[in-house]
Amino acid sequence: MYDLIQQVRAVVPFNTPVADLCVDDCYGCPKKLLEYLDMELEDWQQKLDDGHIPNFAEINSLGRRSRKIVTALEKNGLVMN
C-alpha cells in the first residue's frame, strides 16, 4: 500500500493551481477529484501509520479509484500518459 500511495503521488499533480484546473470544458471536476484522492491517500497513510494492515480488496479498491481519477485527469490534459 505504501508503494501504491507513492506511485499515485508521483503521477498526480496535486500542486496544480486552481486556475489551471478549471479551464474550458471539464471531464469531471479536476479540483474535486484531486481533493478526494488526496483525502483518500492521507486517510490510508494515517491507517498504515496506526498499524492497519490492508487486505488485497482494500489495495485493489484504492488502485481502481486512483486509475479512474488519473484517467479523468488525462482527459482534462492535467496528466500525460
Summary of the structure (lengths in Angstrom):
residues: 81
radius of gyration: 13.3
end to end distance: 22.1
largest distance: 43.4
contacts: 193
relative contact order: 0.21
helix: 67%
strand: 0%
